[in-house]
Amino acid sequence: MKKLLFALFFLISSVSYAATVMVAVASNFTIPMQKIAESFEIDTGNKLILSFGSSGSFYAQIKNGAPYQVLLSADNETTELLEREEYAQKGSSFTYAVGRLVLWSNKSNYINGSAEILNTNQFKKIAIANPKLAPYGLAAQETINKLGLMSRLESKIIQGENITQTYQFILTENAELGFIALSQVFKDGRISNGSGWIVPSSYYTPIIQNAAVLNPGKKHEATQSLVDYLKSDKAQSIIKSFGYEIR
């Protein structure tokens, strides 16, 4: 009986001290964050409620009262702006990853590890994320300009609201190819399916991805626990495994 009571007490105590954190996550970081969340919940007992979308959309939602406690943005400007406008805790912004861009097709042997295909007429549509909402879309636009191909490709470009929708356009072959986050197709040190060209980082402005504690997360122990976890060796190992760089 004592053992049963002790077990029941332990269970009740665990439930009592477990907490939930609402996290807004940039679309490009969907799979890495799902893996980090799984590990975080096992290690801490706390639960994460994850929402995925574009950084621009999250910015508008947060200003309109969305109760997110942590934002993992696809850029660094959004978190810094939210701090200045006092929607995020001052000094809480930090870089959790630096993104990489890839030109990708769902077709094997379609992109031969270079940008050469962009100079051909072998495709009708090329997908990018909306440059006004998604940093990866802006990076794609900068890359096309760097290659001197905007006038050639402009009529073929279709835009996704975020990087997930852009990936879906290519996956379903509504566009034969497009620019997406490397993390969406990277596994075990290589592009896991289809074919692609990893764009040199010098072709676009660095995609510095920052996180910040939002006002609803102020003085919330589980929120700080998540921030610390994102900086841990375990989380950073997961982040690197998806092709991100760490600063």
JOKA-V921946 format. One record per run of one state. SS is the DSSP state (2 for helix, 1 for strand, 0 for the rest). FROM is the first residue (numbers start at 0). TO is the last residue. If there is no record, write none. Layout:
BEGIN
<<SS | FROM | TO> <SS | FROM | TO>>
END
This chain:
BEGIN
<<0 | 0 | 0> <2 | 1 | 16> <0 | 17 | 18> <1 | 19 | 25> <2 | 26 | 43> <0 | 44 | 45> <1 | 46 | 52> <0 | 53 | 53> <2 | 54 | 62> <0 | 63 | 68> <1 | 69 | 71> <0 | 72 | 75> <2 | 76 | 83> <0 | 84 | 86> <1 | 87 | 87> <0 | 88 | 92> <1 | 93 | 98> <0 | 99 | 99> <1 | 100 | 104> <0 | 105 | 114> <2 | 115 | 118> <0 | 119 | 124> <1 | 125 | 128> <0 | 129 | 133> <2 | 134 | 145> <0 | 146 | 148> <2 | 149 | 155> <1 | 156 | 159> <0 | 160 | 161> <2 | 162 | 170> <0 | 171 | 175> <1 | 176 | 180> <2 | 181 | 183> <0 | 184 | 184> <1 | 185 | 186> <0 | 187 | 188> <1 | 189 | 190> <0 | 191 | 193> <1 | 194 | 197> <0 | 198 | 199> <2 | 200 | 202> <0 | 203 | 205> <1 | 206 | 213> <2 | 214 | 216> <0 | 217 | 219> <2 | 220 | 229> <0 | 230 | 231> <2 | 232 | 240> <0 | 241 | 243> <1 | 244 | 244> <0 | 245 | 246>>
END
